């Protein structure tokens, strides 16, 4: 059994490592904050934060999966709770879905969420230069898009974008975690996925190749991309692990910090020990890349 | 090299009809040499400007960048093309930039970016359409032209690993002609070139990130400018492979790109090869910078 002194040392240790959160166990959740009203859709997010923040806290945007067609932001509430305990401000966001809304509406929305965080940085004591994005499946794809700076303003059909403005720095993120998201939509894997892409992008690969390219984070990747952790099941039969291997290799080739954590035997979705391992790696990545105070 | 065939184009010049958004009297050109366009490190960088004598409205512009291993060469090396471009109704400049060993990456890139900005900032006086600025270069100049085309902005180069930098829209270009310039500096190159790269970028192991950041290949996005690559298949200085990988990468990103291989040619074109290369270059610039041609 644990001696009493040991327990109090543990509590002190927790508080010390949390850094910006004074009482690491005390968190506060604010539900249903409207962050954007694109397409008159009153898009909402749930925000979880430590009750007390000293200085500025890093922030993380969580993006649910569901083939850009379905899914709920509540999926990530467990991670928002945990991160708030660790001293982060965390939001999990709703975004417009297929078939009513096609690409790039989904990307526009998660970009708007990052901008919203920065716009409200003072109110929530967020450090606007330490913002991360985490997503799963279709949400992983959107998180990767944020990490490579695939800006919607620049997604205008090429080459008519010669007068495009600069990348808006306010929707860039400083680190990414993607759970089994696709990075190259021009690589078709199965009939099921092809049908999802068809609805997302409004045409087949043959009909709308340029859109498939523009919607692929792989093709937006430069040396300026955010450090990225990819977590992928080795038996994923929806989005092949090859997608994360390609993305990791390309990130490494351009000198960006990247890791792929393969979850042995896991398919498209983790459970049990695999899910725990993935979550632990995610928290660790976010702490490593967002926790350090800037100089 | 490239200048051998300038006379051929002089002949063509008088029959060239200038039909773009702006209008210029065919053939009549004038020079404004020695204009200081930037003064980094007190180097008083200059360009030579050539333009049609009469311009109505706005015309496109081309920035020409000489080669010489980032260590040598002079802007006069491109005057022949500036003359021809001005006859065809373009405002053309050929620019000096800082060289190794006194200056290192990204100084060279900064300077050619500054040259594009200078043209844009002076667009009104020069009667240039700031949305129609192209860039051409050979060898090291081809590399720098290609850097401009992929938007490898110094702000972002310096911010490497620190996301949040923004491309400066003022040094973007609308099209590129890259004549046997290297694109992926991390790939194996002949020994003499490795020495040039060392002076330009530092130690290949210790300063490996510089080799990546200085490679236009790694900055390609779907947003890169339409690019024509002209490269000799037997180039023994910059391997032909450099053109092939860039061509593939741009194509994969959905960017309009063409590779014109010059069969059997080495690093530097002569005779019919030069003629073919120059014709393709002028054609690319006309197609992408002149408004009367339908967008491809």
Interface residues (C-beta under 8 A of the other chain):
Chain A: X129 X147 X149 X154 X155 X158 X159 X160 X161 X162 X163 X164 X165 X166 X167 X168 X169 X172 X173 X174 X209 X210 X213 X214 X219 X220 X221 X222 X223 X224 X225 X226 X253 X254 X255 X256 X257
Chain B: X131 X156 X157 X159 X160 X161 X163 X164 X165 X166 X167 X168 X169 X172 X174 X208 X209 X212 X213 X218 X219 X220 X221 X222 X223 X225 X226 X252 X253 X254 X255 X256 X295
